[in-house]
């Protein structure tokens, strides 16, 4: 299906903006991992292009990430970069296995408070990561905070780029405001003779096409013993961040990505990255937010970003290295502000204490330790609370309307632990000809719940009675078979939530 010209332009310009934002991030994370800057850029190119073409979430951007770089550093320092390449290949194979086993569906079961904590934590991490650009090496070789005129210039340019990003959309959306900010600040510093730090101050991005390279390590059990633990941790971190970002974009765009397909694409991209001298990576929430906020949710934007990044390395390194870091810092500050879920702060005191605890815990652990640990902590807390409140319990209130139709108003959560109790709530033989099951105050969670609803429909069909299902989500409607014709659709009132199911992966 061909895209409208306006949408092609929008995705192309947004992809170019993302490519510019990828450069300093890739360089910084490569330096964190103690590898050559081109290793980070090659990883960003391969990850971005492969996942854009084959991933399960069009518009999502992948590249070298800080969450994985901090794990890689000890491996590189201890064993060298060749072991890193071997690890990246192995972690990619692990992710392919996760995708083949359809483990991606379980991301649908991550509780909403955990998602809020993840988003808020990464927003803070994105903000804090930019602060390093306000430092420079002194004569003693130690990083010092900028001060005096250099600091004022940096702050002024950051403020200018942020002002352009916020104000330009009020006048025109013909060009992404982030791209306009980068170009405007770059032109101002270039022709205004303003001295400030640039991308080139981080490292040179000049290079050739990523070289195919089989990791120079002994292919034996000893090597496997070294790289396996790192590969396992990195694969889990990478998939966790990627699938949570996918979930977030699903909610923002009110569409549905394919988590299992994304697992496969992330795995393939990491395998190729390891063989093409890249450090591997995963989805990047910051760059993905740039894309989504620009309305660029097609595969074209990611493809343009990847190809543009390669062109920067091959042909335009001198030009890109002149871009002021302040412009890119301003872009990422805005991304951080827009990513942070401010509503989660305003509702404190209005939501259950357990939910508030999960949001705070996941946010704090994400900032101070590790994303994967943060998600595990949040899920464990949520699971304990959920088990305490809802495990193996689903209730119903029955009534009869003026036409003699019996109404079952469910409340609670229908999932694998509560399906047996669900079946016992109904009395088909004693019920009238027409029966309504109201799901307005209930939530369907997994495939076991879908099978339970289908089984209930079959019980009523066998004795010639009509069952009416109300207020089910579109996912439920798509998955039901025997009960699909019994669903009463109300576009305005039907809830919208996702199920953990292989058929939707």
N, C-alpha and C positions, 0 to 999 in steps of 0.2 A: 504494500500500500504506500503510495507516494505521499510525501509530506507537503503541506502548504509552504509557499515561499517564505512567509513570515516565520513559520516554525523552523524552517531550515536556517534562516538567518539567526534566529534567537539561540538555537542550539549550537551553531557554529561560533558565535561571539562568546557565548557562555563557556564553551569548551576552551577557547583561547584564554579567557580569564582564568579558568581553572589551571591551565598549563603554567601560566605565570605564577600562580599561587603555589603550585607544586614545587617549583625550583628551590626556593629557600628552605622549604620543609624537607625535601629530599637531601639537600646538602647538610642541613643541621642534624638530621637523624643518622646520616652516614658518619658524621663526625662523632656523634654519641656512641655509635657502634665501633668506632676506631677502624673504619675502612675508608678506602679511597672515595672522594665525593662522587666520582662517576659511577661507583657501585650503587649508590643511592638513586642517582638519576636513571640508570639502566633499569633498576627495579621498578621505579615509578612508571617508566615507559611501558615495560612488559605487563605489569599488573594492570595499569589503566586500560591498555588496548585490549588485552585478552578478556578481562571481565566486562568491558563495554560491549564486546562482540557477542560473548556467550553467557554472560551472567544472568541471574534471575531477577535483577532489579535495574531496568534501564534508567539511566540518569545518575546512578550511584557511581562514585569515583573511588578507585583503589590506588594504592601506591605504597611507598615505604613509610612506615609509621613509627612513632616514638614508643608505643606500647610494646612493640616487638624489638625495637633497637636496644632497649634497656636490658632485655634478656640476652641478646646476642653478644653484648660487650664482653662478658666474662669468657665466653667460648673463644672469641677472637683473640683476646689477650692471652689466654692459656694455650690455645692450639693453633691459632693462625686463621687467615681468611679462607683458605682452601677447605677447612673443616666447616666453615660457615656455609659455603656453597653446597657442600654435601648435605648439611642439615636442612637447607632450604629445599633441596630436591626431595628429601625424605618427608619433610612436613607437608609438602605438596601432595605426595602420594597418600599420606594419612588423611588429608582433607578429601581426596578423591574417594577413599574408602568410606569416610563419614557420609559423603554425598550419596554413594552407591547404596549404603545401608539406610538412607532416608532419615538420618538423624536430624536434618535441618528442621523438620516439622516441630521439634520440641521447643523451638524458639517462640512458637505461638503461645506457649504456656507460661512464659515469663510474666510475672504479675506486673500490673501497671505501675505500682510504686517503685519497682526495680527499674523499669524503663525511665521513670522520672529521675531517679538517682543517677542512672547511667548518663542521661543527657546532661544533667546539671554538673556532674563530675567532669565529663569531657569538656563542657563549656569552660569550666575553671582551668582545666589542663591546657586548653587551647590558649586562653588568656595568659596564663603563667609562662607558657613556652615562648611567647613573644617578648617577654621581659629580657631575655638573654640578648636581644638585639640592642638593648640600651646599655650594653657593656662593650668595652674594647680592651685589648691587651695593652698594658703599660710597658715601660722600659724594663721592668723586672719580669716580664713575661706572664704576669698574673692579670686576670680579668678585673677591670675596675668599672664602676658605674660612670656613665657620661656625666659631665657637669659643665656649668658655664654655657657658653654659646653653642657648642655641639648639642648639648641636651635641649636647649631652647629650640634650636632649628629642628631637631628630631621630633619634639613634641608638636611644634607648629605644623610640620608636614603631615604627621599622623592625624592631627585634628582636621587639617584641610581635606585629606583623603576621606575621612569619616563623614565630614560635612557634605562632600560631593555624593557619597553613596546614599546618604539619607535624603538629600534634597533633590537630586536629579530626577528621580522617578515622579516627582510632583509636576515636572514640566514635560518630560518625554521618557518613553521606554524603548526608544529605537535602538539604544545601545545599553548593554548591562552597566549599571552604575559603578560596579566594582572595576570594570575594565576602563571606564571613563576616568575614574579616580587615579588609577595606575598611570594612564597615559598623561593626564594633566599634571600630576606631580613630577613625573619624569621629564616632561617638557619644561616645566618651571625651573627645576634644578639645573637642567642642561643649558638652557638659554639664559637663565638668570644668574648663572655663575654661583649657585649656592652649593657650598661644600657640605656633603653629608655622606653617611655610610651607604654603600651600594651592595648589590648581590655579589659583585666581584670581590668584595672584602671578605666574604665567607670562604670562597674558593672559586677556582676557574671551572667553568662548565664545558669548556671546549673538549671535544673528543670525537671518536669515530662511531660507526655502527656497533652495537653491542656484540662482542666477539663470542662465538660458540666455544665453550670451554668445559671439558669434563673435569670435575674437581680432582686435583692432584693429591689424592689420599690413598692409603692402602685400603683396598676393598676387602676387608676381613672383619672378623667378629670384634676385634679390639676397637676398630673405628666405629662400628655400630654401637658398641657399648658407650662410646664417648658422645656420639651425635644423637642417639635415640632419646634420651631424657629431654634435651633441648628441643628436638623436633616435636615431641609430644606436647610440651608446654607451649611452644610457639603456635602449633596447629590449633590448639584450644583457644589461645588468646586471639589468634587471627579470625577464627570462625565466630567466636563470641562477639567481637567488635563488628565484624561484617554483618552478621545476622541481626544484631540489635540495631545497627544503622539501617538495614533493610526494613525492619519493623517500624522504625521511626518514620522513614520516608513513606511507607504504606499509610501510616496514620495521617501524615501531612497532606498527602495527595489523594487520600480516600481511594486508593487502588490496592491491588494485591500482588506482591512479588512472589517469586518461587524460591524458597530457602534451600531446597535440596539441589536445585540447578545452580544456585549461587555457590554452594559448597563445592560442586564439581568445577565450576569456573575458577574459584579461588585456588583450588588444588592444582589445576592445569597451569594457571598463571605462575604459581610458585615453583612448579617443576621447571618450567621454561626459564624463569628468572634465575634459578640455580645453575642452569646450563649456559646462561648468557651473562654470567658475571654480575648478577644482581643479588641484593641482600634480602629479597622477598618482601612481603608486606600483606596488607589487607585493606578493607574499606576505610576510607578517611571521612570522618563525619564533617570536618570543617569544609573541605573541598566539595563534598556532597551537598552541604547546605548552600554553598555558593550557587551550585547548579539548580537546586530545587527553588531557592528564592528568586532565581532568574526565570523560573518557569521552564527550564530546559530538562525535561525528563525522558528524552529519547536516547537511544544508543548512540546517535550521531554525536552528541556532546562529548561523551567519553572517548569516542574514536578520534575526534578532532583534538581533544586534550592530549591524548597519547602521541598522535602524529606530530602535533605542534611541539611537544616536548622534545621529540627526537630531532626535529628541525632546528630547535634552539641549540642542541648539542652539536649538530653537524655544521650548521651554516650561520647561526645568529648569536653565537656566544658573546661576541664583543658588544652587541647591542643589548642583550639581556643583562649582561654584567653591569651595565650602567644604570639599571633601574634602582631607584632609591629603596632601601629596606623600609623606610618609613611608610611608603605607599602600601607595601604588602602587609606591614604590621597593622596599618589602619584597616585594611580589608579583613584581616583575621580578628581584630578587635570587634568589628561589627558582626562577624560570623559568631563570635563567642556570645555577644549580647543577644543575638537572635536565636541562638541555640538554647541558651539557658531558659528553662521553663519557669518564668516569673510567677505564673499562676500557682505553682506549687508552694511558693512562699506565702502568698496571700491566703491560702486555704488552711494554713497551720492553725490548729485550734478548732477547725470545722470538720476535720476528717478524723477517723479513728486513730488513736495514739500509735497503734501498731503500724499503720500505713506511714505515718509521719516518721516513725523510727526507721523504717526501711529506707525511705527517701534519704534521710540524713546519713544513715550508715553506708549506703551504697555510694553516695556522693563523696563522703569522707575517705572511704577505702579506695575509691577510684583515684582521688587526688594524691593520696599519700603512699599507696602501695601499687596495686595492680588491678587492671580491669577485670580479669577472669576471677580473681579472688573476690572482688567487690560484687560481682554478679552471683557467685556462689553464696556469699554471705547473705545477700538480699533474698535469694530464692529460699535458702534455709529458714531465715526468719519468717518469710511469708508462708512457707509450707507449714511451719509449726503453728502459726496463727490460724491458717486455713484449717489444718487438721483439728485444732481445738474447737473451732466454730462450726465447721461444716462436714467433717468427714462422715461418710456413710449416712448422711441425713438430707432428705429433701421432703418438703412438706406440701400440703395441698389444702385448699379450701373449696368446698363444693357448694353449688347453688343451682337453682333452676330458673330460667327466664320465663317470660309470659307465654312463649310458644311451647313450653314444655321441654325445651332443650336443656340438657344437663351441662354445667360448666365446671371444669376442673381448673382452678387457678393455682398454678404451681408457684412455689417460691423456694429458692435455694440454687444449688449448682448441680447440674446433671453431668456426671463423668463416671469413670470406670468404677469408682468406689460406691456410687450411689444408685447404679442402674437396677440392682436387685430390689432395693426399696422402692424405686420408681414404678416398677411393674406391679408391685403389690398395692399401689394406690388406686388402681382402677378395677371396676367390676362390670365388665362388658355385658354379661348376661342379664344383670339387673337394670342396666341403663336403658334409657329410651332410644328411639330410632336415631336421633341426632345428638352428638356429643361434641362439645368444644373443649379443646385443651389450650389454655391461655398461658403463654410463656413470657408475658410482659415482665414479671418479677423473677424470672429464672434465667439461667445462662447455660447453654449447651457448650461443653468444653472439648470433647474428643470423639474418636470414632466409636467407642463403646456406647456413648450417648446416642449417636446417630442410629446404631443398630438397635438400641432399645426402643427408639421412636418408631422405626420400621417394624419391629416386632409387635409393638402395640397396635399399629395400623392393621397388621395382618390379623390380629385377634378380632378386631371389630369387623373387618371385611368378611371373615369366615362365617359370621353369624348375621350378615346382611345389614349391618348398621353403618351409619355415616359418621366419620370422624373429621372434625375441622380443627386445623392447627393454626394458631394465631401468634403473631409477633415473634417469628423466627428470623434469624439473620440470613442474608443472601448465601453465605457459606453453607448453612444448614439446608437451605432449599436446593442447592446444587448437589449435595451429597446424598440426600434422601432418595430412595428408589420407590419402594412400595407406598410410601406416604407422601410422595411429591405432589400428587394431584389433590391432596387434602389440605394443602397449605393455602391460607388466605393471605394474599400479599397486600400490605399497606405501606406504600413507599415512604410516606411521611412519618409513620409511627414505628415501623420495623427497626429493631436495633441493628447496628453494624459492628460486628466483632469477628475475629478470625478463629478458626479451629485448628488444632494440631492434627493433621491428617495427611497421609501419603499422597492421596489423590490431588491435594491442593499444593503439594510441595514443588 
